[in-house]
Every structure is written in structure tokens, then in C-alpha cells.
Amino acid sequence: MASRRSRILLMVREATLKTWLAVVLAGLGLMTGCSSAFFYPDDITYVTPGRLNLTYEDVYLDTRDRETLHGWWLPAEPSEAPPKGTVYFLHGNAQNISSHILNVSWLPEQGYNVFALDYRGYGKSTGAPDIEGALHDAETGLNWLNTRDEVRTGPLFLLGQSLGGALGVALASEWIKRGKEPGIDGVIIDGAFSGFRGIAREKLSSFWLTWPLQIPLSWTIPDDYEGVDRVRDISPVPLLVIHSLRDEVIPFHHGKALFEAAAQPKRLIATDTPHAATFILPEHRITALSFFDEAGAEQTQVSAAQEP
């Protein structure tokens, strides 16, 4: 019998596949503004951190356009030890944080705080999702992290998976370029597509009914947030791109394109797991932890060198 963890990861994968089918089918009826087809939210609670024996805090944030976002703050364990850092997690396009939390639930016991946020329209967050709204929500979460003393005094890392990776590239590149606080010390992008418009065109072209619509429909999606155009601006912050060679949802060439467009310091890890299931394997957890250690140390050295 499959474990609960395996079943939940399978649910995430199946829902993600349905999402891309929805993108294709949307091409049959949407002739304008199809960016909402990237999002497949629900409000079902699949699992809570409490059921995983994790301490957590419900966080509610108000956006400037009057939506309310829900997230979970998971403090590092043990609580009496100083945290090694904080990981800001941006999840994929299906369901909500309760179905994605297993991807980062292992981090608190490794000494890292975790903040996972639901975009508008997901879980307990209000509103309806679109690209610009989700980016605004991700930025709202980063601004909130700047109010936490334990974040301002330690390393901060951004981990984005699938859609969350695409959002993470756009957010981190702008955040780092502007020198905003809290400073980001490292970015992991896992199974992300290289651009919103590019993946829409690719998915539309893969289905014979929507093949003729790939150009006109893809042009209804804004191209202001294409990862391949923005990922270079993450430098000099270290970047780790993770992508599976057998990813059937977002093919490996997307991760490779992001890596090639990025500036140093950067690293590409090719895995052999299903889409968004990277951290089910211990060796990939170790890779992420090593990246956090090295990136945090590197940014500490950079900050020290910049002091008068």
C-alpha cells in the first residue's frame, strides 16, 4: 500500500497534469486574457503541519488590493537553538499549500524556518488568481518576512517549485535588483517553466485542436515576467536550478534554458523524479541543505567585505 506521503504527492502530480489539460482546453474558448489558466486552486485541506507533528502558526496577510492571504509559518526545531536560516516556499499551480507542504515539512527539523504562502484564490486566501496577482502576493509574503527578527538576522532562501519557480524567478530578480529587504541569500528553482508565454504556446501546440491557436492565444499572456529574460538579474545571489530529465509536465529543456540564461554563481541538477517530487528522495534534500549552507556562507562573506 502506498504511504500517505506518496499518495499526496501523486495527487499533486495528477492535479498538475489536469492543470495543463485545462490550459489546452482553455484555448478552445478563451481568446483574451488566458493567464488564469495557469492556476488550478481548491480550498480542500489535505494535511496540516499539526498532523505532521510540526509546530506552526497560521498567518493572514492583507494585500494592497484588499485581498487576504493565508500562509503557514513553521519555526525551526529545536526551538531553543538559533535557526540556520529561513526558507520562503512558493508552491505549484494545483490545490493549495496543504497538498504541497510535504515538500518542505522536512526543513524545520534541519534547523530552518519555513514560510509557505497560498496565492489569492488558493486554500483560505481570498480572490481569484492571475499572474500579476500571484506575483503581488509573493511580494507581500516577502515584505511580511521582513517583520520577523529571526529572518532579518539570518540567511533567507527562496524555494519555488513549478509555477512557484516561475513566480520566484520574476520576484527574486526584481527584489535583488532593487536591493530590497530582507535580502535573499540563495534561490532554488525546481521544475519551473522558462516563461509563461513560452509554456502556454508549447502546451497549445501539443494538441491538434489548439495547435492553430498557439500564436494568438499565447500573445494574450503578458511577457513581462518571462524567466529566461529575468533570471540573469538574480546574480550575484547563488542560484540552484533543479529539473527532472523525465518531467512529463514541464520538460527538462525549460530548466536547462533557465540555467543557461542565468549568470554565475549557478548550478544545474538533473534529477530522475516525477514532477514536483524532488524532495521525496533524501539525496535531493541533502543537495538543498548543502546549497543553503554554501549560499549562506558566501553571502555572509560578501556582506563582510562590503562593510567599511
URQUIGI-V888519 format. One record per backbone hydrogen bond with DSSP energy under -1.0 kcal/mol. CO is the residue of the C=O (numbers start at 1). NH is the residue of the N-H. Records with the same first field share a line. If there is no record, write none. Layout:
BEGIN
CO=NH, NH
END
This chain:
BEGIN
3=7
4=8
5=9
6=10
7=11
8=12
9=13
10=14
11=15
12=16
13=17
14=18
15=19
16=20
17=21
18=22
19=23
20=24
21=25
22=26
25=28
26=29, 30
34=37
35=38
36=39
40=95
42=123
49=54
50=53
57=73
59=71
61=69
63=66
67=63
68=126
69=61
70=118
71=59
72=116
73=57
74=114
78=81
85=113
86=157
87=115
88=159
89=117
90=161
93=40
95=42
96=99
97=101
100=103
101=104, 105
104=107
107=110, 112
108=77, 111
111=84
113=87
114=74
115=89
116=72
119=122
122=125
130=134
131=135
132=136
133=137
134=138
135=139
136=140
137=141
138=142
139=143
140=144
141=145
142=146
144=147
145=148
148=151, 152
149=153
151=154
155=86
156=185
157=88
158=188
159=90
160=190
161=164
162=166
163=167
164=168
165=169
166=170
167=171
168=172
169=173
170=174
171=175
172=176
173=177
174=178
175=180
186=158
187=240
188=160
189=242
190=162
194=228
195=199
196=200
197=201
198=202
199=203
200=204
201=205
204=207
207=211
210=213
211=214
213=217
214=218
215=219
217=220
218=221
226=229, 230
227=231
230=233
231=234
232=235
234=237
238=187
239=267
240=189
241=269
242=191
243=271
244=247
251=254
252=256
253=257
254=258
255=259
256=260
257=261
258=262
265=239
267=241
269=243
271=245
274=277
277=280
278=281
281=285
282=286
283=287
284=288
285=289
286=290
287=291
288=292
289=293
290=294
291=295
292=296
293=297
294=298
295=299
296=300
297=301
298=302
299=303
300=304
301=305
302=306
END
